[in-house]
Amino acid sequence: MVWYIRFLKSPKLDQKSHVRALITITTDLGDDFYPADIALYAMIVTAEHEENWMSEWQTVKWKRGMRALWIDAVNLNAGPPVDLRLVVNSTKSKEGNSVLIENIPEILGVWSDTFDWDKDQASNVVERRYRTGSGQERTVLEETGESIARHIWDAGIVLAAFLSKLALQPRPTSDLAKVLQGFTPRGPKILELGSGCGIVGLQVSDLCSTSDVLLTDLPEVMDILNHNVERARFVSSRGQLATAILDWDQPLPERVAKQRPELVIVSDCTYNSDSIPGLVRILKMVADNSPDALIVVSLKVRHDSEAIFFDLMAGAEFLEAEHTTIPLPDRHRSETGQELEVVEVYVYRNRLIVKDG
């Protein structure tokens, strides 16, 4: 599984130029803690010019059985007020984690929000930085609070890496790879359901730079999602990139209905079996509007109750066209006693279109 360094108490600067923060190393659901001893590394950097190190790397020790760990970093270059960040990583690197399908990271580092003498404590919004197959570093904001909808999830990380690999294939063979590499003046229209922080949708927007990409989720997720979309628009030139509110239990909004996507993306949205009927219902409505669309679903099965998803997809006349199993890091499986965790990536087509073809 992937482990996430999270701030339980955001970094705070005191009058002695010490920065204190309470961290944990936990799962995407926050239901377990890193099960082994490991050294972590913390550093204070300036927000505007991160090559300006405000402290040396400071080592802190996470011990097996811990649920939380205090970090006390010293700002060695205390001086005029500047915006600062606290970086905590499992390596001595200020670069984002490498996220490749062949090498999914075991631990994701974290970059705090800014703080200074006037704003002595960072907010509960943090940055995750990562690099995919193209080598370009990307940044996604997430919240450190209790809302799992505003966190990054394992299946999202894996799907972002998987789609990146397909988009860079020299000779695409699968239908999904061909859609991603459909280099035309207007790329494929893309719709993401349950976008959360937007890590997958934003990755696809980078890969398909001329595409019209629409990211959707519930109202309570819009703040963090819109923030990430605005940052993405600022740092690179893209096609149309937008967000919309979408409740799976409500009629299809006009903005979503007009999208008529060629590619639909769903990542880690089956963990709550109560929401699965609404998800399949929306997928069916989208497919009725766009019968040729490919639907890509990535999931990490957590409960037997999620099996209803596959039954409902079959009942809604969707045909499984592709299926890929991607293992997650398992270095500490002997300590946890858990089975090997995997992310499953399914590609569906409208069964009726397949029959007609």
Secondary structure, 3 states (H helix, E strand, C coil): CCEEEEEEEEEEECCCCEEEEEEEEECCCCCCECCCCEEEEEEEEECCCCCCECCCCEEEEECCCCCCEEEEEECCCCCCCCCEEEEEECCCCCCCEECECCECCCEECEECCCECCCCCECCCEEEEEEECCCCCEEEEEEECCCCHHHCCCHHHHHHHHHHHHHHCCCCCCCHHHHHHCCCCCCCCCEEEECCCCCHHHHHHHHHCCCCCEEEEECHHHHHHHHHHHHHHHHHCCCCCEEEEECCCCCCCCHHHHCCCCCEEEEECCCCCHHHHHHHHHHHHHHHHHCCCCEEEEEECCCCHHHHHHHHHHHHCCEEEEEEEEEECCCCCHHHHCCCCCEEEEEEEEEHHHHHHC
